[in-house]
Amino acid sequence: MYFMPRRPRLDIPGALHHIMIRGNDRSDIFRDDEDKRHFLQKLEELILDSKSQVFAWTLMTNHAHILFKSGQKGISSVMRRLLTWYAIYFNRRHKRTGHLFENRYKSILCEEGHYLLELVRYIHLNPVRAGIVRTLDELDHYLWSGHGVLVGSIVMDWMATEYVLALFGKTLSAARKKYRSFVSDGLHLGHRPELTGGGLVRSKGGWSQVKALH
């Protein structure tokens, strides 16, 4: 029987990636808040070490989303270190064996100018779409999404809030207000397939064109 080889990841320094991580066979990858805290602590360490940027993120129960602009080393080494470390931590803590994650993480190379703000909103509204939080007010204080960091109710210095908020206004208060209004306008949009498959590679004509941009 012949198996097609996996395609290499498009991993270019400075590119924007929408990363999706899922549990093997849809199993939980976060069983409690302690798991989520450990995951974020390791993510912070690796983001600072690699000089990367995170614009949006959400931790659910059996999956996670991260909007990630890679540093000079790309994303592969960061994600490999993060997921290997976390799988070992999770298995030891919960006394389990076997694969934690479903195959490889999904990484979609995205066009920054067109997709960035739409992805920030889409990723941060995941807890609302899943019914974990019911209102925007609750989301403002939800600990496991980057939305609360952008509106100023939660402090996480490693998240690239200044970059995102600068796209909404010149002053911090005005930018936060406009960002929150932008998120509120997306509450009725529901699931958006166009934001989970496509982006820079497709819109710019493939690998050779993407490489030329960098």
MODELLER restraints for C-alpha pairs under 7 A, 6 or more apart:
rsr = mdl.restraints
at = mdl.atoms
rsr.add(forms.Gaussian(group=physical.xy_distance, feature=features.Distance(at['CA:11:A'], at['CA:74:A']), mean=5.55, stdev=0.5))
rsr.add(forms.Gaussian(group=physical.xy_distance, feature=features.Distance(at['CA:11:A'], at['CA:75:A']), mean=6.34, stdev=0.5))
rsr.add(forms.Gaussian(group=physical.xy_distance, feature=features.Distance(at['CA:11:A'], at['CA:76:A']), mean=6.92, stdev=0.5))
rsr.add(forms.Gaussian(group=physical.xy_distance, feature=features.Distance(at['CA:12:A'], at['CA:74:A']), mean=5.64, stdev=0.5))
rsr.add(forms.Gaussian(group=physical.xy_distance, feature=features.Distance(at['CA:13:A'], at['CA:70:A']), mean=5.39, stdev=0.5))
rsr.add(forms.Gaussian(group=physical.xy_distance, feature=features.Distance(at['CA:13:A'], at['CA:71:A']), mean=5.34, stdev=0.5))
rsr.add(forms.Gaussian(group=physical.xy_distance, feature=features.Distance(at['CA:13:A'], at['CA:72:A']), mean=4.73, stdev=0.5))
rsr.add(forms.Gaussian(group=physical.xy_distance, feature=features.Distance(at['CA:13:A'], at['CA:73:A']), mean=6.11, stdev=0.5))
rsr.add(forms.Gaussian(group=physical.xy_distance, feature=features.Distance(at['CA:13:A'], at['CA:74:A']), mean=4.59, stdev=0.5))
rsr.add(forms.Gaussian(group=physical.xy_distance, feature=features.Distance(at['CA:14:A'], at['CA:69:A']), mean=5.80, stdev=0.5))
rsr.add(forms.Gaussian(group=physical.xy_distance, feature=features.Distance(at['CA:14:A'], at['CA:70:A']), mean=4.92, stdev=0.5))
rsr.add(forms.Gaussian(group=physical.xy_distance, feature=features.Distance(at['CA:14:A'], at['CA:71:A']), mean=5.56, stdev=0.5))
rsr.add(forms.Gaussian(group=physical.xy_distance, feature=features.Distance(at['CA:14:A'], at['CA:72:A']), mean=6.74, stdev=0.5))
rsr.add(forms.Gaussian(group=physical.xy_distance, feature=features.Distance(at['CA:15:A'], at['CA:69:A']), mean=5.50, stdev=0.5))
rsr.add(forms.Gaussian(group=physical.xy_distance, feature=features.Distance(at['CA:15:A'], at['CA:70:A']), mean=5.81, stdev=0.5))
rsr.add(forms.Gaussian(group=physical.xy_distance, feature=features.Distance(at['CA:16:A'], at['CA:68:A']), mean=5.77, stdev=0.5))
rsr.add(forms.Gaussian(group=physical.xy_distance, feature=features.Distance(at['CA:16:A'], at['CA:69:A']), mean=4.45, stdev=0.5))
rsr.add(forms.Gaussian(group=physical.xy_distance, feature=features.Distance(at['CA:16:A'], at['CA:70:A']), mean=6.74, stdev=0.5))
rsr.add(forms.Gaussian(group=physical.xy_distance, feature=features.Distance(at['CA:16:A'], at['CA:109:A']), mean=5.88, stdev=0.5))
rsr.add(forms.Gaussian(group=physical.xy_distance, feature=features.Distance(at['CA:16:A'], at['CA:110:A']), mean=5.47, stdev=0.5))
rsr.add(forms.Gaussian(group=physical.xy_distance, feature=features.Distance(at['CA:16:A'], at['CA:111:A']), mean=6.96, stdev=0.5))
rsr.add(forms.Gaussian(group=physical.xy_distance, feature=features.Distance(at['CA:16:A'], at['CA:112:A']), mean=6.15, stdev=0.5))
rsr.add(forms.Gaussian(group=physical.xy_distance, feature=features.Distance(at['CA:17:A'], at['CA:67:A']), mean=5.84, stdev=0.5))
rsr.add(forms.Gaussian(group=physical.xy_distance, feature=features.Distance(at['CA:17:A'], at['CA:68:A']), mean=5.15, stdev=0.5))
rsr.add(forms.Gaussian(group=physical.xy_distance, feature=features.Distance(at['CA:17:A'], at['CA:69:A']), mean=6.19, stdev=0.5))
rsr.add(forms.Gaussian(group=physical.xy_distance, feature=features.Distance(at['CA:17:A'], at['CA:107:A']), mean=6.03, stdev=0.5))
rsr.add(forms.Gaussian(group=physical.xy_distance, feature=features.Distance(at['CA:17:A'], at['CA:108:A']), mean=5.36, stdev=0.5))
rsr.add(forms.Gaussian(group=physical.xy_distance, feature=features.Distance(at['CA:17:A'], at['CA:109:A']), mean=4.62, stdev=0.5))
rsr.add(forms.Gaussian(group=physical.xy_distance, feature=features.Distance(at['CA:17:A'], at['CA:110:A']), mean=5.74, stdev=0.5))
rsr.add(forms.Gaussian(group=physical.xy_distance, feature=features.Distance(at['CA:18:A'], at['CA:66:A']), mean=6.00, stdev=0.5))
rsr.add(forms.Gaussian(group=physical.xy_distance, feature=features.Distance(at['CA:18:A'], at['CA:67:A']), mean=4.71, stdev=0.5))
rsr.add(forms.Gaussian(group=physical.xy_distance, feature=features.Distance(at['CA:18:A'], at['CA:68:A']), mean=6.37, stdev=0.5))
rsr.add(forms.Gaussian(group=physical.xy_distance, feature=features.Distance(at['CA:18:A'], at['CA:107:A']), mean=5.68, stdev=0.5))
rsr.add(forms.Gaussian(group=physical.xy_distance, feature=features.Distance(at['CA:18:A'], at['CA:108:A']), mean=5.09, stdev=0.5))
rsr.add(forms.Gaussian(group=physical.xy_distance, feature=features.Distance(at['CA:18:A'], at['CA:109:A']), mean=6.57, stdev=0.5))
rsr.add(forms.Gaussian(group=physical.xy_distance, feature=features.Distance(at['CA:18:A'], at['CA:110:A']), mean=6.93, stdev=0.5))
rsr.add(forms.Gaussian(group=physical.xy_distance, feature=features.Distance(at['CA:19:A'], at['CA:65:A']), mean=5.66, stdev=0.5))
rsr.add(forms.Gaussian(group=physical.xy_distance, feature=features.Distance(at['CA:19:A'], at['CA:66:A']), mean=5.10, stdev=0.5))
rsr.add(forms.Gaussian(group=physical.xy_distance, feature=features.Distance(at['CA:19:A'], at['CA:67:A']), mean=6.24, stdev=0.5))
rsr.add(forms.Gaussian(group=physical.xy_distance, feature=features.Distance(at['CA:19:A'], at['CA:105:A']), mean=6.93, stdev=0.5))
rsr.add(forms.Gaussian(group=physical.xy_distance, feature=features.Distance(at['CA:19:A'], at['CA:106:A']), mean=5.60, stdev=0.5))
rsr.add(forms.Gaussian(group=physical.xy_distance, feature=features.Distance(at['CA:19:A'], at['CA:107:A']), mean=4.50, stdev=0.5))
rsr.add(forms.Gaussian(group=physical.xy_distance, feature=features.Distance(at['CA:19:A'], at['CA:108:A']), mean=6.44, stdev=0.5))
rsr.add(forms.Gaussian(group=physical.xy_distance, feature=features.Distance(at['CA:20:A'], at['CA:64:A']), mean=5.78, stdev=0.5))
rsr.add(forms.Gaussian(group=physical.xy_distance, feature=features.Distance(at['CA:20:A'], at['CA:65:A']), mean=4.76, stdev=0.5))
rsr.add(forms.Gaussian(group=physical.xy_distance, feature=features.Distance(at['CA:20:A'], at['CA:66:A']), mean=6.67, stdev=0.5))
rsr.add(forms.Gaussian(group=physical.xy_distance, feature=features.Distance(at['CA:20:A'], at['CA:105:A']), mean=5.92, stdev=0.5))
rsr.add(forms.Gaussian(group=physical.xy_distance, feature=features.Distance(at['CA:20:A'], at['CA:106:A']), mean=5.01, stdev=0.5))
rsr.add(forms.Gaussian(group=physical.xy_distance, feature=features.Distance(at['CA:20:A'], at['CA:107:A']), mean=6.48, stdev=0.5))
rsr.add(forms.Gaussian(group=physical.xy_distance, feature=features.Distance(at['CA:21:A'], at['CA:63:A']), mean=5.30, stdev=0.5))
rsr.add(forms.Gaussian(group=physical.xy_distance, feature=features.Distance(at['CA:21:A'], at['CA:64:A']), mean=5.18, stdev=0.5))
rsr.add(forms.Gaussian(group=physical.xy_distance, feature=features.Distance(at['CA:21:A'], at['CA:65:A']), mean=6.57, stdev=0.5))
rsr.add(forms.Gaussian(group=physical.xy_distance, feature=features.Distance(at['CA:21:A'], at['CA:105:A']), mean=4.94, stdev=0.5))
rsr.add(forms.Gaussian(group=physical.xy_distance, feature=features.Distance(at['CA:21:A'], at['CA:106:A']), mean=6.46, stdev=0.5))
rsr.add(forms.Gaussian(group=physical.xy_distance, feature=features.Distance(at['CA:22:A'], at['CA:62:A']), mean=5.91, stdev=0.5))
rsr.add(forms.Gaussian(group=physical.xy_distance, feature=features.Distance(at['CA:22:A'], at['CA:63:A']), mean=4.25, stdev=0.5))
rsr.add(forms.Gaussian(group=physical.xy_distance, feature=features.Distance(at['CA:22:A'], at['CA:64:A']), mean=6.68, stdev=0.5))
rsr.add(forms.Gaussian(group=physical.xy_distance, feature=features.Distance(at['CA:22:A'], at['CA:101:A']), mean=5.74, stdev=0.5))
rsr.add(forms.Gaussian(group=physical.xy_distance, feature=features.Distance(at['CA:22:A'], at['CA:102:A']), mean=5.55, stdev=0.5))
rsr.add(forms.Gaussian(group=physical.xy_distance, feature=features.Distance(at['CA:23:A'], at['CA:29:A']), mean=5.52, stdev=0.5))
rsr.add(forms.Gaussian(group=physical.xy_distance, feature=features.Distance(at['CA:23:A'], at['CA:62:A']), mean=5.25, stdev=0.5))
rsr.add(forms.Gaussian(group=physical.xy_distance, feature=features.Distance(at['CA:23:A'], at['CA:63:A']), mean=6.08, stdev=0.5))
rsr.add(forms.Gaussian(group=physical.xy_distance, feature=features.Distance(at['CA:23:A'], at['CA:100:A']), mean=5.83, stdev=0.5))
rsr.add(forms.Gaussian(group=physical.xy_distance, feature=features.Distance(at['CA:23:A'], at['CA:101:A']), mean=4.38, stdev=0.5))
rsr.add(forms.Gaussian(group=physical.xy_distance, feature=features.Distance(at['CA:23:A'], at['CA:102:A']), mean=5.23, stdev=0.5))
rsr.add(forms.Gaussian(group=physical.xy_distance, feature=features.Distance(at['CA:24:A'], at['CA:99:A']), mean=6.63, stdev=0.5))
rsr.add(forms.Gaussian(group=physical.xy_distance, feature=features.Distance(at['CA:24:A'], at['CA:100:A']), mean=5.49, stdev=0.5))
rsr.add(forms.Gaussian(group=physical.xy_distance, feature=features.Distance(at['CA:24:A'], at['CA:101:A']), mean=4.54, stdev=0.5))
rsr.add(forms.Gaussian(group=physical.xy_distance, feature=features.Distance(at['CA:24:A'], at['CA:102:A']), mean=3.91, stdev=0.5))
rsr.add(forms.Gaussian(group=physical.xy_distance, feature=features.Distance(at['CA:25:A'], at['CA:102:A']), mean=6.59, stdev=0.5))
rsr.add(forms.Gaussian(group=physical.xy_distance, feature=features.Distance(at['CA:26:A'], at['CA:62:A']), mean=6.12, stdev=0.5))
rsr.add(forms.Gaussian(group=physical.xy_distance, feature=features.Distance(at['CA:27:A'], at['CA:62:A']), mean=5.71, stdev=0.5))
rsr.add(forms.Gaussian(group=physical.xy_distance, feature=features.Distance(at['CA:28:A'], at['CA:61:A']), mean=5.47, stdev=0.5))
rsr.add(forms.Gaussian(group=physical.xy_distance, feature=features.Distance(at['CA:28:A'], at['CA:62:A']), mean=4.04, stdev=0.5))
rsr.add(forms.Gaussian(group=physical.xy_distance, feature=features.Distance(at['CA:29:A'], at['CA:61:A']), mean=6.27, stdev=0.5))
rsr.add(forms.Gaussian(group=physical.xy_distance, feature=features.Distance(at['CA:29:A'], at['CA:62:A']), mean=5.03, stdev=0.5))
rsr.add(forms.Gaussian(group=physical.xy_distance, feature=features.Distance(at['CA:29:A'], at['CA:63:A']), mean=6.72, stdev=0.5))
rsr.add(forms.Gaussian(group=physical.xy_distance, feature=features.Distance(at['CA:29:A'], at['CA:100:A']), mean=6.85, stdev=0.5))
rsr.add(forms.Gaussian(group=physical.xy_distance, feature=features.Distance(at['CA:30:A'], at['CA:36:A']), mean=6.14, stdev=0.5))
rsr.add(forms.Gaussian(group=physical.xy_distance, feature=features.Distance(at['CA:30:A'], at['CA:61:A']), mean=5.30, stdev=0.5))
rsr.add(forms.Gaussian(group=physical.xy_distance, feature=features.Distance(at['CA:30:A'], at['CA:62:A']), mean=6.55, stdev=0.5))
rsr.add(forms.Gaussian(group=physical.xy_distance, feature=features.Distance(at['CA:31:A'], at['CA:61:A']), mean=6.93, stdev=0.5))
rsr.add(forms.Gaussian(group=physical.xy_distance, feature=features.Distance(at['CA:39:A'], at['CA:86:A']), mean=6.52, stdev=0.5))
rsr.add(forms.Gaussian(group=physical.xy_distance, feature=features.Distance(at['CA:42:A'], at['CA:82:A']), mean=6.60, stdev=0.5))
rsr.add(forms.Gaussian(group=physical.xy_distance, feature=features.Distance(at['CA:43:A'], at['CA:82:A']), mean=6.53, stdev=0.5))
rsr.add(forms.Gaussian(group=physical.xy_distance, feature=features.Distance(at['CA:44:A'], at['CA:158:A']), mean=6.06, stdev=0.5))
rsr.add(forms.Gaussian(group=physical.xy_distance, feature=features.Distance(at['CA:46:A'], at['CA:78:A']), mean=6.23, stdev=0.5))
rsr.add(forms.Gaussian(group=physical.xy_distance, feature=features.Distance(at['CA:47:A'], at['CA:53:A']), mean=6.59, stdev=0.5))
rsr.add(forms.Gaussian(group=physical.xy_distance, feature=features.Distance(at['CA:50:A'], at['CA:71:A']), mean=5.77, stdev=0.5))
rsr.add(forms.Gaussian(group=physical.xy_distance, feature=features.Distance(at['CA:50:A'], at['CA:73:A']), mean=6.87, stdev=0.5))
rsr.add(forms.Gaussian(group=physical.xy_distance, feature=features.Distance(at['CA:51:A'], at['CA:71:A']), mean=5.19, stdev=0.5))
rsr.add(forms.Gaussian(group=physical.xy_distance, feature=features.Distance(at['CA:52:A'], at['CA:69:A']), mean=5.84, stdev=0.5))
rsr.add(forms.Gaussian(group=physical.xy_distance, feature=features.Distance(at['CA:52:A'], at['CA:70:A']), mean=4.80, stdev=0.5))
rsr.add(forms.Gaussian(group=physical.xy_distance, feature=features.Distance(at['CA:52:A'], at['CA:71:A']), mean=4.32, stdev=0.5))
rsr.add(forms.Gaussian(group=physical.xy_distance, feature=features.Distance(at['CA:53:A'], at['CA:68:A']), mean=5.85, stdev=0.5))
rsr.add(forms.Gaussian(group=physical.xy_distance, feature=features.Distance(at['CA:53:A'], at['CA:69:A']), mean=5.03, stdev=0.5))
rsr.add(forms.Gaussian(group=physical.xy_distance, feature=features.Distance(at['CA:53:A'], at['CA:70:A']), mean=6.54, stdev=0.5))
rsr.add(forms.Gaussian(group=physical.xy_distance, feature=features.Distance(at['CA:53:A'], at['CA:159:A']), mean=6.78, stdev=0.5))
rsr.add(forms.Gaussian(group=physical.xy_distance, feature=features.Distance(at['CA:53:A'], at['CA:160:A']), mean=5.79, stdev=0.5))
rsr.add(forms.Gaussian(group=physical.xy_distance, feature=features.Distance(at['CA:54:A'], at['CA:67:A']), mean=5.75, stdev=0.5))
rsr.add(forms.Gaussian(group=physical.xy_distance, feature=features.Distance(at['CA:54:A'], at['CA:68:A']), mean=4.65, stdev=0.5))
rsr.add(forms.Gaussian(group=physical.xy_distance, feature=features.Distance(at['CA:54:A'], at['CA:69:A']), mean=6.28, stdev=0.5))
rsr.add(forms.Gaussian(group=physical.xy_distance, feature=features.Distance(at['CA:54:A'], at['CA:159:A']), mean=5.40, stdev=0.5))
rsr.add(forms.Gaussian(group=physical.xy_distance, feature=features.Distance(at['CA:54:A'], at['CA:160:A']), mean=5.66, stdev=0.5))
rsr.add(forms.Gaussian(group=physical.xy_distance, feature=features.Distance(at['CA:55:A'], at['CA:67:A']), mean=5.54, stdev=0.5))
rsr.add(forms.Gaussian(group=physical.xy_distance, feature=features.Distance(at['CA:55:A'], at['CA:68:A']), mean=6.36, stdev=0.5))
rsr.add(forms.Gaussian(group=physical.xy_distance, feature=features.Distance(at['CA:55:A'], at['CA:120:A']), mean=6.84, stdev=0.5))
rsr.add(forms.Gaussian(group=physical.xy_distance, feature=features.Distance(at['CA:55:A'], at['CA:159:A']), mean=6.38, stdev=0.5))
rsr.add(forms.Gaussian(group=physical.xy_distance, feature=features.Distance(at['CA:55:A'], at['CA:160:A']), mean=5.42, stdev=0.5))
rsr.add(forms.Gaussian(group=physical.xy_distance, feature=features.Distance(at['CA:55:A'], at['CA:161:A']), mean=6.68, stdev=0.5))
rsr.add(forms.Gaussian(group=physical.xy_distance, feature=features.Distance(at['CA:55:A'], at['CA:164:A']), mean=6.68, stdev=0.5))
rsr.add(forms.Gaussian(group=physical.xy_distance, feature=features.Distance(at['CA:56:A'], at['CA:66:A']), mean=5.88, stdev=0.5))
rsr.add(forms.Gaussian(group=physical.xy_distance, feature=features.Distance(at['CA:56:A'], at['CA:67:A']), mean=5.02, stdev=0.5))
rsr.add(forms.Gaussian(group=physical.xy_distance, feature=features.Distance(at['CA:56:A'], at['CA:120:A']), mean=5.29, stdev=0.5))
rsr.add(forms.Gaussian(group=physical.xy_distance, feature=features.Distance(at['CA:56:A'], at['CA:123:A']), mean=6.64, stdev=0.5))
rsr.add(forms.Gaussian(group=physical.xy_distance, feature=features.Distance(at['CA:56:A'], at['CA:124:A']), mean=6.77, stdev=0.5))
rsr.add(forms.Gaussian(group=physical.xy_distance, feature=features.Distance(at['CA:56:A'], at['CA:146:A']), mean=5.44, stdev=0.5))
rsr.add(forms.Gaussian(group=physical.xy_distance, feature=features.Distance(at['CA:57:A'], at['CA:65:A']), mean=5.33, stdev=0.5))
rsr.add(forms.Gaussian(group=physical.xy_distance, feature=features.Distance(at['CA:57:A'], at['CA:66:A']), mean=4.31, stdev=0.5))
rsr.add(forms.Gaussian(group=physical.xy_distance, feature=features.Distance(at['CA:57:A'], at['CA:67:A']), mean=6.13, stdev=0.5))
rsr.add(forms.Gaussian(group=physical.xy_distance, feature=features.Distance(at['CA:57:A'], at['CA:123:A']), mean=6.32, stdev=0.5))
rsr.add(forms.Gaussian(group=physical.xy_distance, feature=features.Distance(at['CA:57:A'], at['CA:124:A']), mean=6.59, stdev=0.5))
rsr.add(forms.Gaussian(group=physical.xy_distance, feature=features.Distance(at['CA:57:A'], at['CA:145:A']), mean=5.64, stdev=0.5))
rsr.add(forms.Gaussian(group=physical.xy_distance, feature=features.Distance(at['CA:57:A'], at['CA:146:A']), mean=5.30, stdev=0.5))
rsr.add(forms.Gaussian(group=physical.xy_distance, feature=features.Distance(at['CA:58:A'], at['CA:64:A']), mean=5.70, stdev=0.5))
rsr.add(forms.Gaussian(group=physical.xy_distance, feature=features.Distance(at['CA:58:A'], at['CA:65:A']), mean=5.28, stdev=0.5))
rsr.add(forms.Gaussian(group=physical.xy_distance, feature=features.Distance(at['CA:58:A'], at['CA:66:A']), mean=6.69, stdev=0.5))
rsr.add(forms.Gaussian(group=physical.xy_distance, feature=features.Distance(at['CA:58:A'], at['CA:123:A']), mean=6.35, stdev=0.5))
rsr.add(forms.Gaussian(group=physical.xy_distance, feature=features.Distance(at['CA:58:A'], at['CA:124:A']), mean=6.13, stdev=0.5))
rsr.add(forms.Gaussian(group=physical.xy_distance, feature=features.Distance(at['CA:58:A'], at['CA:144:A']), mean=5.84, stdev=0.5))
rsr.add(forms.Gaussian(group=physical.xy_distance, feature=features.Distance(at['CA:58:A'], at['CA:145:A']), mean=4.27, stdev=0.5))
rsr.add(forms.Gaussian(group=physical.xy_distance, feature=features.Distance(at['CA:58:A'], at['CA:146:A']), mean=6.48, stdev=0.5))
rsr.add(forms.Gaussian(group=physical.xy_distance, feature=features.Distance(at['CA:59:A'], at['CA:65:A']), mean=6.64, stdev=0.5))
rsr.add(forms.Gaussian(group=physical.xy_distance, feature=features.Distance(at['CA:59:A'], at['CA:144:A']), mean=5.49, stdev=0.5))
rsr.add(forms.Gaussian(group=physical.xy_distance, feature=features.Distance(at['CA:59:A'], at['CA:145:A']), mean=6.44, stdev=0.5))
rsr.add(forms.Gaussian(group=physical.xy_distance, feature=features.Distance(at['CA:65:A'], at['CA:123:A']), mean=6.49, stdev=0.5))
rsr.add(forms.Gaussian(group=physical.xy_distance, feature=features.Distance(at['CA:87:A'], at['CA:100:A']), mean=6.01, stdev=0.5))
rsr.add(forms.Gaussian(group=physical.xy_distance, feature=features.Distance(at['CA:91:A'], at['CA:97:A']), mean=5.94, stdev=0.5))
rsr.add(forms.Gaussian(group=physical.xy_distance, feature=features.Distance(at['CA:108:A'], at['CA:197:A']), mean=6.57, stdev=0.5))
rsr.add(forms.Gaussian(group=physical.xy_distance, feature=features.Distance(at['CA:108:A'], at['CA:198:A']), mean=6.63, stdev=0.5))
rsr.add(forms.Gaussian(group=physical.xy_distance, feature=features.Distance(at['CA:109:A'], at['CA:199:A']), mean=5.96, stdev=0.5))
rsr.add(forms.Gaussian(group=physical.xy_distance, feature=features.Distance(at['CA:109:A'], at['CA:200:A']), mean=5.65, stdev=0.5))
rsr.add(forms.Gaussian(group=physical.xy_distance, feature=features.Distance(at['CA:109:A'], at['CA:201:A']), mean=6.38, stdev=0.5))
rsr.add(forms.Gaussian(group=physical.xy_distance, feature=features.Distance(at['CA:110:A'], at['CA:198:A']), mean=6.82, stdev=0.5))
rsr.add(forms.Gaussian(group=physical.xy_distance, feature=features.Distance(at['CA:110:A'], at['CA:199:A']), mean=3.94, stdev=0.5))
rsr.add(forms.Gaussian(group=physical.xy_distance, feature=features.Distance(at['CA:110:A'], at['CA:200:A']), mean=4.24, stdev=0.5))
rsr.add(forms.Gaussian(group=physical.xy_distance, feature=features.Distance(at['CA:111:A'], at['CA:199:A']), mean=5.14, stdev=0.5))
rsr.add(forms.Gaussian(group=physical.xy_distance, feature=features.Distance(at['CA:111:A'], at['CA:200:A']), mean=4.01, stdev=0.5))
rsr.add(forms.Gaussian(group=physical.xy_distance, feature=features.Distance(at['CA:119:A'], at['CA:195:A']), mean=6.61, stdev=0.5))
rsr.add(forms.Gaussian(group=physical.xy_distance, feature=features.Distance(at['CA:121:A'], at['CA:183:A']), mean=5.55, stdev=0.5))
rsr.add(forms.Gaussian(group=physical.xy_distance, feature=features.Distance(at['CA:124:A'], at['CA:145:A']), mean=5.98, stdev=0.5))
rsr.add(forms.Gaussian(group=physical.xy_distance, feature=features.Distance(at['CA:124:A'], at['CA:146:A']), mean=6.52, stdev=0.5))
rsr.add(forms.Gaussian(group=physical.xy_distance, feature=features.Distance(at['CA:124:A'], at['CA:147:A']), mean=5.62, stdev=0.5))
rsr.add(forms.Gaussian(group=physical.xy_distance, feature=features.Distance(at['CA:127:A'], at['CA:133:A']), mean=5.78, stdev=0.5))
rsr.add(forms.Gaussian(group=physical.xy_distance, feature=features.Distance(at['CA:128:A'], at['CA:134:A']), mean=5.81, stdev=0.5))
rsr.add(forms.Gaussian(group=physical.xy_distance, feature=features.Distance(at['CA:129:A'], at['CA:190:A']), mean=6.68, stdev=0.5))
rsr.add(forms.Gaussian(group=physical.xy_distance, feature=features.Distance(at['CA:133:A'], at['CA:139:A']), mean=6.25, stdev=0.5))
rsr.add(forms.Gaussian(group=physical.xy_distance, feature=features.Distance(at['CA:136:A'], at['CA:184:A']), mean=6.95, stdev=0.5))
rsr.add(forms.Gaussian(group=physical.xy_distance, feature=features.Distance(at['CA:139:A'], at['CA:148:A']), mean=6.83, stdev=0.5))
rsr.add(forms.Gaussian(group=physical.xy_distance, feature=features.Distance(at['CA:140:A'], at['CA:147:A']), mean=6.41, stdev=0.5))
rsr.add(forms.Gaussian(group=physical.xy_distance, feature=features.Distance(at['CA:140:A'], at['CA:148:A']), mean=4.62, stdev=0.5))
rsr.add(forms.Gaussian(group=physical.xy_distance, feature=features.Distance(at['CA:140:A'], at['CA:151:A']), mean=6.80, stdev=0.5))
rsr.add(forms.Gaussian(group=physical.xy_distance, feature=features.Distance(at['CA:140:A'], at['CA:153:A']), mean=6.63, stdev=0.5))
rsr.add(forms.Gaussian(group=physical.xy_distance, feature=features.Distance(at['CA:141:A'], at['CA:148:A']), mean=5.50, stdev=0.5))
rsr.add(forms.Gaussian(group=physical.xy_distance, feature=features.Distance(at['CA:141:A'], at['CA:153:A']), mean=6.18, stdev=0.5))
rsr.add(forms.Gaussian(group=physical.xy_distance, feature=features.Distance(at['CA:142:A'], at['CA:148:A']), mean=6.40, stdev=0.5))
rsr.add(forms.Gaussian(group=physical.xy_distance, feature=features.Distance(at['CA:148:A'], at['CA:154:A']), mean=5.29, stdev=0.5))
rsr.add(forms.Gaussian(group=physical.xy_distance, feature=features.Distance(at['CA:149:A'], at['CA:155:A']), mean=5.67, stdev=0.5))
rsr.add(forms.Gaussian(group=physical.xy_distance, feature=features.Distance(at['CA:149:A'], at['CA:156:A']), mean=6.43, stdev=0.5))
rsr.add(forms.Gaussian(group=physical.xy_distance, feature=features.Distance(at['CA:150:A'], at['CA:161:A']), mean=5.83, stdev=0.5))
rsr.add(forms.Gaussian(group=physical.xy_distance, feature=features.Distance(at['CA:150:A'], at['CA:176:A']), mean=6.81, stdev=0.5))
rsr.add(forms.Gaussian(group=physical.xy_distance, feature=features.Distance(at['CA:151:A'], at['CA:176:A']), mean=5.37, stdev=0.5))
rsr.add(forms.Gaussian(group=physical.xy_distance, feature=features.Distance(at['CA:151:A'], at['CA:180:A']), mean=6.90, stdev=0.5))
rsr.add(forms.Gaussian(group=physical.xy_distance, feature=features.Distance(at['CA:165:A'], at['CA:175:A']), mean=5.43, stdev=0.5))
rsr.add(forms.Gaussian(group=physical.xy_distance, feature=features.Distance(at['CA:165:A'], at['CA:176:A']), mean=6.61, stdev=0.5))
rsr.add(forms.Gaussian(group=physical.xy_distance, feature=features.Distance(at['CA:166:A'], at['CA:175:A']), mean=6.79, stdev=0.5))
rsr.add(forms.Gaussian(group=physical.xy_distance, feature=features.Distance(at['CA:168:A'], at['CA:175:A']), mean=4.70, stdev=0.5))
rsr.add(forms.Gaussian(group=physical.xy_distance, feature=features.Distance(at['CA:168:A'], at['CA:178:A']), mean=6.00, stdev=0.5))
rsr.add(forms.Gaussian(group=physical.xy_distance, feature=features.Distance(at['CA:168:A'], at['CA:179:A']), mean=6.15, stdev=0.5))
rsr.add(forms.Gaussian(group=physical.xy_distance, feature=features.Distance(at['CA:169:A'], at['CA:175:A']), mean=4.23, stdev=0.5))
rsr.add(forms.Gaussian(group=physical.xy_distance, feature=features.Distance(at['CA:201:A'], at['CA:207:A']), mean=6.37, stdev=0.5))
rsr.add(forms.Gaussian(group=physical.xy_distance, feature=features.Distance(at['CA:201:A'], at['CA:210:A']), mean=6.23, stdev=0.5))
rsr.add(forms.Gaussian(group=physical.xy_distance, feature=features.Distance(at['CA:204:A'], at['CA:210:A']), mean=6.51, stdev=0.5))
